[in-house]
């Protein structure tokens, strides 16, 4: 499922993680036109579409999901979709909890909340955006991952500890 979204290069990125440096990067992160810019110790870092494409391996096309974007998926119904992913579809629920999902949707949900759009806490609760991303991946609907990650990064700068759930 992840191959279709062309997430392989991004998911396979390796290297050291420096949480303190990441905090400085996010603290100074701003949007300038369509590019993101941050300044760390006098060094300006510019993240353009070319950086997303050449270094991260992501392309700027597909459905935009997230803050202020109207999802172009008319057939998506979060209640129906969530119920279709449950181990026991007759199970009553009042929250979108990962633990009640079948194996494949659960695995996909963990990839979304831990790696693609990491949360600072409460990794077991899915929000509507998480469900839409799961729906798109499971139904082979191309997602604009640059937009998703960019929105997530900009959201993270407002909440300093939001994006630091990565295992170092």
C-alpha positions, 0 to 999 in steps of 0.5 A: 500500500505504501509503494503506491504512495511512493513513500519508500525513499522517505520511509527508508531515510536513515541517519542520526537524529538530533532532537535539540537541533530539531527544536531550534529548526522548528522554533525558527521555521517560517513559510516564505511563499511556497518554501519553508525557511529556518535559521540555525546558528546563522545558517539559513535552511531553505526547503523548496519543492526541489528539496522535497523531490530530490532529497526526500523523494516526494512529489507535489501532487495528489489529494490535499488533506488537512488544515483548511483543505476540503477533502476531494473524496466525496465517498469518504465517511469516517464512521463507515470507514472506521467501522470497516477497519474494526476487528469486530464491526458490531463493537460499539465505539465512541472514540477512534482507537487504534487498538480495536482495528484489524491488523493491516489498518492498525499497522498503517495507523501506527505508521501514520501517527509515529512516522508520517505525522508523528504526535507528541502524545496519545498515539492510540487515538486517531483524528479525522486527518489520520483516518483520511490518510488511512482511507487514501492509502488503503484505496490507492488515492494519491496523497500530496505528502509534501502538503501533509508533512509541510502542514504538520511541520508548521503546526509543530512549531506552535507546540514545541514538544509536539513532534518529538516523539521520535525514538532517538 
